[in-house]
Amino acid sequence: LQIHAAGQPTHLIRRTIQTIAGQLNPAIFVRIHRSLIVNMGRVKEIQTYQHGEYIFLMNSGTQLRSSRTYYDDIRDYLDTYS
């Protein structure tokens, strides 16, 4: 698993993304894809896409696309914390 932190080198850890997701604060981190967990504090904008997907525009300028599998998790986060 690779962890990208703004302004820092990539970190490699030997755990599954599911294990990591279960240890993170759900008020801050949301799993948006089978290979992506996003720190919502670093999200500049969320745009609806097609077929239950979203585009996450990060403060760094990176664009990340969610998958339909995580639509409910994303909606739950937005309904609870927005």
C-alpha positions in Angstrom: 0.0 0.0 0.0 1.3 3.4 -0.9 0.5 6.5 1.1 0.8 9.9 -0.5 1.1 12.9 1.8 1.3 16.4 0.5 4.9 17.6 0.2 6.4 14.4 1.5 7.8 11.2 -0.2 5.5 8.3 -0.8 5.3 5.8 2.1 5.1 2.1 1.6 3.4 0.0 4.3 2.5 -3.7 4.3 -1.2 -3.7 5.2 -4.4 -4.1 3.3 -6.3 -1.0 2.4 -9.3 -2.4 4.2 -7.3 -2.7 7.4 -6.0 0.9 7.1 -9.5 2.2 6.3 -10.9 0.6 9.5 -8.3 2.4 11.6 -8.9 5.9 10.2 -11.3 8.5 11.5 -14.4 8.3 9.3 -15.0 12.0 9.9 -11.8 12.8 8.0 -11.1 9.9 5.7 -13.4 8.3 3.1 -12.7 5.3 0.8 -13.8 6.3 -2.7 -12.3 3.5 -4.7 -10.9 0.0 -4.1 -7.4 1.6 -4.2 -8.1 5.1 -2.8 -8.8 6.6 0.6 -9.1 10.4 0.6 -8.5 12.9 3.4 -11.5 15.1 3.0 -9.7 18.0 4.5 -7.5 18.0 1.3 -10.5 18.0 -1.1 -11.1 21.3 -2.8 -14.3 20.3 -4.7 -16.4 17.3 -5.4 -18.2 17.1 -8.8 -20.8 14.6 -9.7 -19.8 12.4 -12.6 -21.6 9.6 -14.4 -23.4 6.5 -13.1 -23.0 7.2 -9.4 -19.4 8.3 -9.6 -17.7 11.5 -8.4 -14.6 13.5 -9.3 -12.6 14.7 -6.3 -10.5 17.8 -7.0 -7.7 17.9 -4.5 -6.0 21.0 -3.2 -2.9 19.8 -4.9 -4.6 19.9 -8.3 -4.9 16.1 -8.6 -8.2 14.7 -9.8 -9.4 11.4 -8.4 -12.4 9.5 -9.6 -14.5 7.4 -7.3 -16.2 4.1 -8.2 -19.8 3.3 -8.0 -19.1 0.7 -5.3 -18.3 3.4 -2.8 -21.2 5.7 -3.8 -23.2 5.0 -0.6 -20.1 5.6 1.6 -19.5 8.9 -0.1 -23.1 9.9 0.2 -23.2 8.9 3.9 -20.1 11.1 4.5 -21.6 14.1 2.7 -24.9 13.7 4.4 -23.3 13.4 7.9 -20.4 15.8 7.7 -21.3 18.5 5.1 
